[in-house]
Amino acid sequence: MKKFNPASAVQDLKQFGEFGDVNPSVTDSATYTFMEAKTMTDTFHGETEGCYLYSRHWNPSNKYLAEAIAAMENTEAAWTTASGMAAITSAIMQICSAGDHIVASVTVYGGTFAFLSNYLTKFNVETTFVNISDLKAVEKAIRPNTKMIYTETLTNPMLKVSNLPALAEIAHKNGLKLLCDNTFTPMIITPANLGVDVVVYSLTKFVNGKNDCVAGAICGSAEFINSLCDVNVGTAMLLGPVMDSKISSSILKNMGDLHIRMIQHGKNAQYLAEKFQAIGLKVTYPGLPNFADSELFKSMMNEEYGFGGMISIDLKTAEYAAEVMEKMQIEGVGYLAVSLGYFKTLFSNSGKSTSSEIPEEIQKEMGLSEGLIRFSVGLDMDIERTFEKIKKCL
Ligand SMILES: *Cc1c(COP(=O)(O)O)cnc(C)c1O
């Protein structure tokens, strides 16, 4: 069987506009007209093909982007959201009701951690956080009322790799859904091919790659995506986290070169990781041979896309990390900023920024050092030069 290739799957889509425009026309309409009243009623009940009713539900621009994301993720369907958090929260709330329970990786994105531990509890949905690499602990945490296992392919910011096939097996054996945030590894890993039921994204990061908007997506079976958009009980329909159609047309264009960007992010990150290691820094990067989960990562990856753009280094103290980051910004290495997947290099101290929602004792437990700098390595043409700049700042 021919191996699945996400970039080819996206390339094979024939998406063009009503005038043959190679970029599908942007639909800037909130509502849609019908020639016959009955077609409107049928559309409302989801019984028509190719008809649009109202943009919170579906609109053509969002449909094009959703198709491209579903093609990349090899899922039947997808839905686009106004942010990554909108994707995560909608998907979770679609599956869980009051009294349900979730097993989640302790090393998830700070916003996701806060949502699970502080917000969902308001609706009596409880989460047990586990070390997701400890499969026995995952199984042990499952209760009769557990509905899902939630993880990230490559966790933030510790870059721990989730064993997706093993987690899928545990989930399905227990009648649970496996949800996975694939924000760090688009193209590189295709979670649905490894048994994941629902893949969520912050498109804000690598997929869009321009840092000009926030956006997200949910990918899964047609049945699940339809349930999200159901006019009576769909979370996406009723909470209304819809993506703006102008944003979706912009992201769709940026997806056209995502595969090239991922390869270049990966090449540059591989170079920096090896150099950091050679000068004695404590560095975490999936492409290093001594990376703890290297074999697991390799067993899951679409190998032509490299090991991704995320590196973390441990500078021990927050003070030293701050000093180095400020110097790197002055030297022109990139920006001291949260977020990732940008064409310029971005760096931040995770414990003091994107993971600051996670209580300090849990940060310690997950091995998050206060001096950890997370790099999102950019698309630099001359990465040797970038390394020389960084070296000057250490
Ligand atoms: C940024 C991020 C999110 C949240 O996405 P937004 O687009 O900012 O809402 C979720 N998960 C991961 C891994 C992220 O990096």
The ligand as a Gaussian input file, in Angstrom:
#p B3LYP/6-31G(d) Opt

LIG

0 1
 C       -1.467000      27.880000      21.087000
 C       -1.890000      26.518000      21.426000
 C       -3.219000      26.257000      21.736000
 C       -4.276000      27.337000      21.814000
 O       -4.569000      27.867000      20.555000
 P       -5.116000      29.350000      20.291000
 O       -5.159000      29.425000      18.804000
 O       -4.152000      30.301000      20.927000
 O       -6.452000      29.444000      20.924000
 C       -3.574000      24.950000      22.010000
 N       -2.669000      23.949000      21.991000
 C       -1.367000      24.172000      21.701000
 C       -0.407000      23.030000      21.685000
 C       -0.937000      25.467000      21.407000
 O        0.356000      25.679000      21.136000

